[in-house]
Amino acid sequence: MNSRMSGSEKALADLACDRIEDRDRPRLLIGGLGMGFTLRAALEALPDDAAITVAELVPAVVDWARGPMADLFDGCLDDPRVTLVVGDVSAVIAAKSDAYDAILLDVDNGPGGLDRDANDELYNASGLAAARAALTPRGVLAVWSAAPNDSFVRRLRTAGYTVEEHGAHAHRPGRGARHVIWLATRP
Ligand SMILES: C[S@@+](CC[C@H](N)C(=O)[O-])C[C@H]1O[C@@H](n2cnc3c(N)ncnc32)[C@H](O)[C@@H]1O
């Protein structure tokens, strides 16, 4: 994570929010918080009656957001639309069904090359089924990745999603490493 490269983290929110712009009182789940670029982009894109749950595993990340990095966060954690859960996003996903119009996952390097082995559970068949159950009909699972991953795309399709793959640059359009964002839609 660093604060100079935020283009693809923002694109994750922009692409997902665009897909749910027809929803009344849209409900979003974001995992994890990081430096909050995805959250702030979602807050910009969504209406006043939206509800955004952010799940962040590491308490220190929340402490930085409220402490030394408060300027960067610019009060976004105090926005009335935001509920912050300090915990594993997979537990938040498993706790509800038909609950979110979009689930945005940027918790690691993507479905390959995981920093945290336990996050594999988010991207395997049972994790994808849990996310599908937590989405509303036509809801979108948006997944950030540092690199393409054809076997993950196949896994998404096998799990019953319609899949679109987008490229997004790390800095801004056309600049920096090319990351990947999948939009997987529940039928
Ligand atoms: C790459 S950063 C997210 C960047 C974020 N999209 C942004 O805009 O700054 C990944 C974050 O996910 C958190 N994380 C990792 N595994 C998680 C999990 N299973 N549940 C919730 N948060 C997790 C990490 O602690 C880290 O804060």
The ligand as a Tripos MOL2 file, in Angstrom:
@<TRIPOS>MOLECULE
LIG
   27    29     1     0     0
SMALL
NO_CHARGES

@<TRIPOS>ATOM
      1 C1         -4.4110   -3.2610   -0.4520 C.3       1 LIG1
      2 S1         -5.1480   -2.7040    1.0180 S.3       1 LIG1
      3 C2         -6.6720   -1.9990    0.4880 C.3       1 LIG1
      4 C3         -6.4990   -0.7220   -0.2770 C.3       1 LIG1
      5 C4         -7.8020    0.0290   -0.3780 C.3       1 LIG1
      6 N1         -8.6210   -0.4590   -1.4800 N.3       1 LIG1
      7 C5         -7.5660    1.5130   -0.5460 C.2       1 LIG1
      8 O1         -8.3000    2.1320   -1.2890 O.co2     1 LIG1
      9 O2         -6.6420    2.0380    0.0890 O.co2     1 LIG1
     10 C6         -5.6900   -4.1960    1.7600 C.3       1 LIG1
     11 C7         -6.3670   -4.0000    3.1040 C.3       1 LIG1
     12 O3         -7.1370   -5.1650    3.3910 O.3       1 LIG1
     13 C8         -6.9410   -5.5220    4.7460 C.3       1 LIG1
     14 N2         -7.2770   -6.9490    4.8480 N.ar      1 LIG1
     15 C9         -6.5110   -8.0230    4.5150 C.ar      1 LIG1
     16 N3         -7.2090   -9.1540    4.6640 N.ar      1 LIG1
     17 C10        -8.4550   -8.8060    5.1070 C.ar      1 LIG1
     18 C11        -9.6220   -9.5290    5.4430 C.ar      1 LIG1
     19 N4         -9.6720  -10.8460    5.3410 N.pl3     1 LIG1
     20 N5        -10.7180   -8.8400    5.8650 N.ar      1 LIG1
     21 C12       -10.6860   -7.4810    5.9600 C.ar      1 LIG1
     22 N6         -9.6000   -6.7410    5.6500 N.ar      1 LIG1
     23 C13        -8.4960   -7.3880    5.2230 C.ar      1 LIG1
     24 C14        -5.4890   -5.1530    5.0070 C.3       1 LIG1
     25 O4         -5.2270   -5.0250    6.3900 O.3       1 LIG1
     26 C15        -5.3750   -3.8350    4.2430 C.3       1 LIG1
     27 O5         -5.7690   -2.7420    5.0310 O.3       1 LIG1
@<TRIPOS>BOND
     1     1     2 1
     2     2     3 1
     3     2    10 1
     4     3     4 1
     5     4     5 1
     6     5     6 1
     7     5     7 1
     8     7     8 2
     9     7     9 1
    10    10    11 1
    11    11    12 1
    12    11    26 1
    13    12    13 1
    14    13    14 1
    15    13    24 1
    16    14    15 ar
    17    14    23 ar
    18    15    16 ar
    19    16    17 ar
    20    17    18 ar
    21    17    23 ar
    22    18    19 1
    23    18    20 ar
    24    20    21 ar
    25    21    22 ar
    26    22    23 ar
    27    24    25 1
    28    24    26 1
    29    26    27 1
@<TRIPOS>SUBSTRUCTURE
     1 LIG1         1 GROUP 0 **** ****
